[in-house]
Amino acid sequence: MKRRTFPRAVWLAAAGLLLAGWVHGGQITDRIWLKGRKEPHLGQISGESIDGVKVGLATFSITGIVRIQYGDAPFAFREAEQHREQGRYEEATRLYETALRDKLMQRRWWLDPNCKYKIALCHLGQDEYDDAVKAFQKVLGEHKDSRWTPDAILGLGEVYFEQKKYNNAIQQFDALAKLAAAKNFEEWQLRATLWKAKALRANKNPDDALRLIQQIVDTGQGGKYGDIVIAARTEQAVILMAKGQNNKAVDLLQKLIQEIAPSVAQEIGDGSETRNQRIEATCFNTLGRCYLQMASKAGDAKKKESLHYEALLSFLWNVVLYQRLPAVHAEALFYAAQCFEKLNQRTRATELRNELVQRYPDSTFARQVRPEGRGAGN
């Protein structure tokens, strides 16, 4: 009997469905994680836009969605997500582009804007600012009503912020606030206000920045937007650092860490969300940088050494406990190495820098280390 053969594309399509594991009897099953729920909602998403994600007869607001796992996601897309989350942006970009070329993909209405937005994030993560601007603008130009529209506007503002084009950044944050007001996305309004405050602080306007931070704190009283309020208060500490009020900044950060400690412990116990853990990690890195700034201004040698130890302990908290948060972990490795160098423990500093380059080769901090084999500022 003659052996029957099938086109390679058919085998690839079948393999993709098996790998996805969520296609039963021709019915695609998506998993949608919503805020406040431990278990995902199961269903087939039939459409996405800035106005919501449609699943059967229900429509979920994009502000209530934490994460979506698509049942028909191409293998390249799933691999790209893993690489991006690990900070390997170059490989992630290549895989997102591969997913975009998938001719067998049927539900392109979610794949195309998703991949293009994530590619923009990868460029931003590698400090490829011109490419990032083009990528975010492509999302906004080609997918105006995508659920990624607010993210893309914010991302474009972040690129301008990193380029020190603060007026351009503020225009984007104002545009996001206007869109959020029109869509009744109060959470996005607060995020836009927070980033505007950052831009004002960086543009040497700390008083107006503090005024906006206070607006966020006042609006978020009662716990509805607790994570944004904590992020705003963390930014408040950075502003205090910029104003030379380091002791106030340290006190504020220590207070914040104590406040969220119970929520962090609960998250760890439940093994579900990592929202408060991310906030805690950000606070520890900011606290460490504050101690470093204080050490740079200390005249007494013993005081300087003590502050370097305090900074080191803050960064080591994240080095040890938050390896699953690539951006935070890379920053902590970078600055902890600086602290070890300042404390004349150069072998340990070298070990941390090698770990940084090996684990996060595409990160901003790895590129600062790689040229001379040493961290900036040593």
N, C-alpha and C positions, 0 to 999 in steps of 0.2 A: 504493500500500500504506500502510495506517495505521501510523504510527510507534508502536513499543511503548515505553512508559515504565515506570520502576521507582520504587518509593517511595524517598524521600531517605535513609531509614535504611539501605536495602540498599546504596546507593552508599557511604555513610559506613562501613559495616561492611567492604565490599570494600577501600576505601581504607586502612582501618586495618590490614588484613592485609597489604596490599602494603607499607605503610610499615614494618611490623614486620620483614618480610623473612625470617622464620624459620618460615613455615608451608608445609610441602611435602606435597601429597597429603593434606591434612586432619590431618597430624601436626604438632603444635606442638613446636618445638624451643626449649628453654630453655638458657641458658648459665650455668654455675655456676663461679665462680672459687673455688678452694680454696687454703688456705695452703700455701706451698711449691711451688705449680705455676704456671708461666707461662701455659700455655694453659688455657682453660676446659674443663670437662667438659660435653659436649653430651648432652642427653636431655630427656625430658618429665617434669616434676615432677608427681606425682600427689597430693601432700599435704604439708602443713607443720604442725609443732607444736613445742612446746618440746623434745620428745624427738628431733626430727630432721626432715630434709627427704628425702622419699621420691622416688627416681628409678629407675624400673624395679624391679629386685630389690635395689637398694642403698638404704641410708639414711645420709645424711651428718649428722654432728653439727653443730648450729648454731654451735658454737665453732670449727669448722674452715672455716666459710664466710666468704669475704671479701666477695663481692658476687654478686648474681643478676640476670641480664637475662632477663626473661620474654618469651617469644615472642609472647604475645597482649596485651602491655601496651597499654592505650589510649593514644592520642596525647597526651591531656591529662596522663596520668601521666608519660610520658617528658619532656614539656615542663616539668612541675612539678619533676622531679628536676634538670633543668639549672638552673632558676631557683634552687632551694634551694642547690645546690652553688656558685652564684655569689653567694649571700647576698641574693637578692631574694625575701625571705620572703613578702611580701604577695601578689605574683603567684603564687608557688608554692602558697600556701594556696588561692587561688581555683581553681587548676588541679587540685589534689588533690580539692577538693570537687566539681569538674566530673567527674572520673574516678569518684568514688563514685556519681554519678548515672547512670553509663553502664548503660543497660538491656540492652545487647547483650552485656555481659561475662559469660562463662560461669563462669570460675574465680574466683569472688568470694572464695573462702577465702584466697587470697593478697592480693587487691587491697584488701579492706576493712581488715584490721588494718594493712597496710602504709601505706595512705593516712592512716589515723587517727593512727598513730605519727608519721609525717612532719609532719602538721599540728601535732602537739604540739611537735615540734622547731622548727617555724617560729615558733610563739608564744614559745618559749623564746629563740630567736634575736633576737626583737624586744623582749625584756623584758616581754612581756605575761604576767606571771606567773600571774594569776588564771585566764586562759584556758588557760594551759599546764597548770596543775594539773587543771582540768576535763578537758582533752584526754587527759592521761596516765591519769587515773582512768577515762576512758571506754574506753581500750584495755584496761586491767586488768579492768574490769567486764564488757565485752562479748566479750573475746577472752582468756579466762583461760589457755588452753593455747597461745597463739600463740607463734611463735618470737621475737616482739618483747617477750614478757613481761619477761625480764631487763632489756632496754633501757628499757622503760617504768618499771620500778621505779627504775632508776638515774636516769632522766630526772626523775622526780618528786622524787627526792632532790636532784638538781641545782637544781631550781626552788626548793625550800625553802632550799637553800644560798644561792642568789642573793637570796632574800628575807630572809636572815639569821635564818631560823628553824632554827637549828643542831640543836636537839634533835629536831625533826621530820625533818630531813635524816638524822641519825644513825639514827633508827628505820627509815628506808627502806634505808639502807646495810646495817643489820643484817639486815633482812628479805631483802635480796638475797643476803647471805652465807649465810643459812640455806637459801634455795632452792638456791643453788649447791652447798652441801654435800650436800643431798638428791639432787641430780642429778649429783653428781660433776663439777661444772664448776669445777675449781680456778682457771682463769683468771678466771672471774667473781668468785670469792671474793677474789682478789687485787685486782681492780678495786674491789670493795666496800670492801675494807680501805684502799685508796689514798684513796678519796673520804671515808671516815670520818676518816682522818688530816687531810685538808684541812679538814673541818668542825671537828675538834678544834683545829687551828691557828688557824682563824678565830675560834673561841670562846675564845681566850686560854688554850689548854691545849697549849702547844708540846711539853712533855716527853712527854706521852702520845702526841702525834702522831708524834714522832720514834721512839718505841718501836714503833708500828705500821709505820712506814717500814722500820725494821730488820727486822721480820718479813717484809716483802715481799722485801727484798734477800736475806735468808737463804734463803727459799723458792725464789727465782728463780735461785739460783746454778747455774751450769752452762749458762746460755743458753737454757733452755726458754721462759722468759717474758721475754726480753731487753728488749722494748719497754716492758713494764710496770715492770721494774726501773729502766730509764732514766727513765721518767716519775716513779717514786717518788724517785729520787735528785734529779731536778729539783725535786720538791716539797720535798725535804730542804733544797735551797738556799733556797727561799722561806721555809721555817721558820727557817733561820739568819738570813735577812734580818729576819724578825719579831723575832728575839731580839737584833737589832742586830749580828750577827756577819757584816758585809758582806764582809770580806776572805775569810773562809772560804767564803762563798757564791760569790764570784767564782772562787776557786780550784777549787771543785767543778764549776762550770759549764764552765769552760775545759777541765778534765780530761774531762768528759763529751763535749764537742764534739770533742776530739781522738780519743777512743775510738771514736766512731761515724763518724768521717770516712771510713774505708775502706768501710764498709757503704753510706754515702751515695753515694760514688763508684761503687760497683758498681751500685746502683739506677739511677743516672743513665745509666750505660753500657748497662744492660740495657733501660732504658725501660719497666720493668714496675711494680713496687710503689713506693710513696712513703712507706712506714712510717717508715723511718729519717730521711727528709727532713723529715717532720712533727716528729719528735723534735728534730732539729737546729734547726729553725725555732723551736720552743717554747723551746729552750735559749737561742737568741740574743735572743728577746724578753725572757725572764726576766733574762738578763745585762744587757740594756739598762736594764731597770727597776731593777736592783740599782745600776748606776752612777748613775742619776738619784737614787736614795735617798742614796747616798754624797755626791753633789754638793750635795744639800739641806742636808747636815750639815757640809759643808766650810766653814771660816772663811776660808781663803786664796783670793783671787780667781783666781790662776793655777791652783791645784789644782781649784777649781770648774769653770773653763773646760776643763781637761784631762779631767775626768770627764764633762763634757757631750759632748766630742768622742768619748770612748770609748763612751758611750751611743749617740750618733748612728751610729757605725760599726756597732754591733750591730744597730740597727734597720734601717739601710740594707741590710745583708746580706739581710734578708727582703724589703725593698721591691723590691730588684733581682731576687733569685733565686726568690722564692716567691710570685709573683703568682697561681699556680694554686691556692693555699691561701687561700681568702677570709678566714676568721677570723683567721689569722695575719697575712695581708697588711694587713687593715684595722687591726689593732692596731699593726703596725709603722709604717704611714702616720701614725697618730694621734700616736704618741710621737716619731717622727722629726721631725714638724712642731714638737712642743714643743721638741725639742733645737735646731732651727734658730732658733726664737724666742729661746731662751736665749742663743744665740750671735749674736744681732742680725742674722740673715739672714731677715728677715721676708718678703721676696718668695718665697723658696723654701718657707718655712713655709706661706704662703698657697696656693702651687701644690699642695703635698701635701694640704692640707685640702680643696681643691676636687676633687682626684682621689678622695679618700676619700668625699666626699658623692656624687659622680657614679657611682662604681663600686659602692659599698655603701650605698645610701640607707637601707636598713632596719636597718643595724647599730647596735649600742649606741654605737660611737665616732662614727658620723656624726651621731647625735642630740646628742651632747655638743658637737659642733662647730657644728651648724646654728643654734642659737638666737641666738648673738652673732657668728657667723662666725669664732670663735676656739676653740681647744682649751681644755678645762678645765685649770685650774692655771697659766695663763700670766699 
